[in-house]
Amino acid sequence: MKTKVSDFTPVLRDAIGEIRSLGLTEAADELEGSISFWAYTTSTEWLGESGLAITGFLKEHRSQLPDPVVAKLTLCLTEICKVWRKYRP
């Protein structure tokens, strides 16, 4: 059975833009680079890498983020959790 994951990339790109606007440019660049919207061998691989990047980012920077940005990143993790259950938001 295939799992359907909604396209959360627009929300993720928006969150990264908001993170930049907060002055966390280096952190936003690192998150974007870790996720990399480029090609991966499989979508499952990309989801796994994205989950690692987002959870690591939140662990380090959550206290610096307003609730709406945290909510956007959590929404992304919710979609990722459909495939990678270990990244529970």
C-alpha positions in Angstrom: 0.0 0.0 0.0 1.4 3.4 -1.0 1.3 6.3 1.5 0.2 9.6 0.1 2.3 12.5 1.4 1.0 16.0 0.6 3.4 18.4 -1.0 4.7 20.4 1.9 7.5 22.1 0.0 5.7 25.5 -0.4 5.1 25.6 3.3 8.7 24.7 4.0 10.1 27.3 1.6 7.8 29.9 3.2 9.1 28.9 6.7 12.7 29.2 5.5 12.0 32.6 4.1 10.5 33.7 7.4 13.5 32.3 9.3 15.7 34.5 7.1 13.6 37.5 7.7 14.1 37.0 11.5 17.8 37.5 10.9 18.7 33.8 11.2 20.1 33.8 7.7 22.9 31.4 8.4 20.6 28.9 10.1 18.1 29.2 7.3 20.8 28.6 4.7 22.0 25.6 6.6 18.4 24.2 6.8 17.8 24.8 3.2 21.2 23.2 2.3 20.5 20.2 4.4 17.1 19.6 2.9 18.2 20.5 -0.6 15.3 20.7 -3.0 17.5 18.9 -5.6 17.3 15.3 -6.7 17.5 12.3 -4.5 17.6 8.7 -5.4 14.1 8.2 -3.9 11.5 10.4 -2.4 11.7 8.3 0.8 15.4 9.2 1.0 14.5 12.9 0.6 11.8 12.7 3.2 14.2 11.0 5.7 16.9 13.7 5.1 14.3 16.5 5.4 13.0 15.0 8.7 16.5 14.9 10.1 17.2 18.5 9.0 13.9 19.9 10.4 14.1 18.1 13.7 17.7 19.2 14.2 16.9 22.7 13.3 14.0 22.8 15.7 16.1 21.3 18.5 18.6 24.1 18.1 16.5 27.1 17.2 12.9 26.6 18.4 13.2 29.1 21.2 14.1 31.8 18.6 11.1 31.1 16.3 7.6 32.6 16.5 4.8 30.1 16.8 3.6 30.4 13.2 7.1 29.3 11.9 7.2 26.4 14.3 3.7 25.5 13.1 4.8 25.4 9.5 7.8 23.2 10.3 5.6 21.0 12.4 3.2 20.6 9.5 6.1 19.5 7.3 7.1 17.0 9.9 3.5 15.7 10.1 3.7 14.9 6.4 7.1 13.3 6.7 5.8 11.2 9.6 3.5 9.5 7.2 6.6 7.7 5.9 9.2 8.2 8.6 7.3 7.7 11.9 10.4 8.5 14.0 10.2 12.2 13.2 7.0 12.8 15.3 6.5 16.6 15.7 
